Amino acid sequence: MTGVPLSGLPQGQRAEIEAQLNVLREFNRKVDRLETTGFWRRYENEVPNVVVKMDDLTMEKTGIATFSMLARIHSWIPEFDQDEIDAFVLTFRLFTQDNDRISLRSLSRIYASEWLKGGNAQECFEGARKQLNDHLDSTATVIFGDTAVSIRFIADVVIYGGLAHTNEEKSKIFQNWSESGIMGLIWAEFFAYGREGVDTLKYLRGLNAGLLEGIEKHGFTMIISGSDGKSPATAN
């Protein structure tokens, strides 16, 4: 059954929806751009190799089968390319900045629009968004002494303290990390987050594409979950 085309909607409603659809199109174009970055081409299917060197190592027995180690650590990723990371983050951060028109928060408002009620598009979007947020809130593999931190904390310090912006507090933390010899471990954690983030963005690109295609073909009577029909839990 063919529904009402966009051109058949009242002028005010048509302008509002057209603006929202243009945001979805821009979102998809920016995801396409992410896939062309050297960072993504390098690490889409490759886990970075972290090299760790320990100088002035001392060991102390603390139990029958336990011991503590004290050393000066140097860690790095071979073939590390700062320009690749900078280019990747330049686009990637647009999806995480709440005030950007293509951020996940901005898209959340679009998927909550009245004209999308009745379908499962909002449910699919929020499911994927929650999955990414759960990953961000999980504990990072890097532990500072007895203090565990979240992946979100590391990502925020790297992006807003070291790369895309200059936040004074986060910039100091990033500088301390850079001078401490642990940056190889930090970058590995950040790279893993970047892969998780892009996988989510690719799923949402499919969701947007399915929505746009459904409107083009059927007007405002049929909203589908995504171009490939996958749920967030199985997106890849």
N, C-alpha and C positions, 0 to 999 in steps of 0.2 A: 504494500500500500504506500503510495506516495503522499508525503505530508506537505506542509506549507513550506515553500522555499524561502530562503533568507529575504529575497526581494519582495516577498508577499507580506512580510511583517510590518507593523506600524513603524514609522520613520524613527522615532526615539528608541524603540526596542531594537530595531535593525542596526542602528549606529552603535549601540552598546555591545551587542553580540558580535558585530563585525570587528570591533576593536579587540574583543576577547579572543576571537579566532585568529586575528593577526598576531597576538601574543603567543598563541600555541605554535603558529608557523615559525615565528622568530626563535622560540625555544628549540624547535626541531633543527633549525639551521645552525644554531650554536652547538648543539650536540654533534651534528655532522662535522663542525669545525674541530671539536675536541678529538674526533677520531683521526684527523689529519695531522695532529701534533706529533712531533718526534717522540715525546714521552710516551704517548699511548701506543704508537707503533712498536716501541721498544718493549714495553712492559705489559701489553695486553695479555700475552701468553707466557711471560717470563717472570720468574721470581728473582728480584735483585740479590746478588751475591754480596754479603757483608763480610769484610775482612776485619778481624779484631787482633790487635797486637797488644801484649801486656809487657810493660817495662817495670823493673825494680819489684818483681813479684816476691812477696813473702807469704808463707802459709803457716797457719796455726791450727793444731788439732783441737777440736771442740767437743769431741765425743768418740765413741768406739768407731763409728764409721762416718763421722762428719768432720769438716774442717772449714776454716774461713780463709779467704784470700784477700790480700791487699796489694794493689798494683796501680800503676799509671796506665790508663787505657787509651788506645788510639783506635778508632774504628772508621772505616770508609767504604764506599762502594766503588769498585773499579769502573772506569769509563763513565764516571759521574759527569753529567752534562747540565750545568746550571741554566744555560739558555733554553734547553728543552723544558725544564721544570718551570721557568719563568713564563714561557709561552703557554704552557698548559694551564697554569694557575690564572693567567690573565683572563682566560675564558671561563674556567671552572668556577671561579669565585662569584661570577654573576648569578649562579644558581643558588648560592648560599647566602647572599646579601639580601636581607629582608626587604630593603627598599628598592631593589631592582625589579623591573617589570617582568622578568622571566624567572625570578627566584621561585623556589618551591613553595614558599609562603604565598606569593602572588598567585601562582597557579592553583593553590588550595582554594582561594577565594573564587576563582573562575569555576572550578569543579563543584563548588557549593551553590552555583547560580540556580535560580528558579527554573530556567529553561532546560536544566539537566536533571531535574527531579524525575523519578520514575524509572531511570535506568540504573546500571551498576557502575557507571564510570567513576563517580565520586568514591565509591567503596574501593575500587581497584586502585585509584590514585592514592588514597589515604593509607591503604595497605602497604603500598610500595614505599611511601614516605615514612611510615612507622618502622618498616624494616631497616631503612637506612639510619633513622634516629636511634634505634635499638643498637645498631652496630657502633654508632658514634658514642653512645653512653656505656658501652662495654669497656672492660679494663684493658689497658694497653699492655703489651708484653714487656715494655720498658718500665722498671720500677726504680724510683729514686730513694735509695736507702730503704726505709720501711714504708715509704709512701707510694701507694698505687695511684695512678692517674688514669683518666679516661682517654680514649682515642680522640674524642672531641677536643679535649684540652690540648693535646699535641697538635692536632690539625689547626686549631685557632692560633696557637703560638707560631707555627710555621708560616701560615698564610698572613695573619695580621700583625705578627711581630717581625717576620723575616723577609716576606716576599711582596705581598700586594699592598699592604698599608704599614704605617708606622704608629703602632700603639705603644706608648712609652713603657708601660709595665711589661707587655708581651715582648717588646723589643729587647728589654734587659734580660728576660729569660732566654730568648733565642740566642743572644750574644753569649750568655753563660754556657749554654749548651755547645755553641760553636767552639768555645775555648776549652771545653772540658774533655774533648776526645770522644764523645758519645754520638756525634752527629750521624755517623754511619748507621747506627741503630735507630736513631730518630727518623732518618730519611726512609729506611726500610718500612717503618711503621706508617709513615705518611704515604708512601707508594701503595701500600696495601689498602689504605683508606681511599686513595684515588681510584684504584681499580674497582672497589665496591661502589663508590659514588658514580662512576661512569656506567657501570652495569645497571644501576637504578635509573640513571638518566636515559639510557638506551631503551629500557622498558617503557618509561614514560613517553618517550618519542613515539613508540609504537602505539601507545594508548591515544596520544594526540592524533596520530595519523589515522587511526581507526575512527575516531570521533569526527574528524574533518571529512573523511571519505563517506561516512554514514550520512552526514548532513548534506553533502553534495549529491548523493544518490537518492536519498529518501526524504530530504527536508527535515522538519522537526517532529518526526514521529518515531524514529528509530535511532537509538544511541547504543553503540556496541562497545565491548570492553577493550579492544585493542586490535591492531592489525594482525596479530598472530594468535589471538584468543587465549594467551597465557595469563595465568594469575600471577600476582606479585611474588608469591612464594616459589614459583618455578621459573621466574624470568631469568634469562641469561644473555 
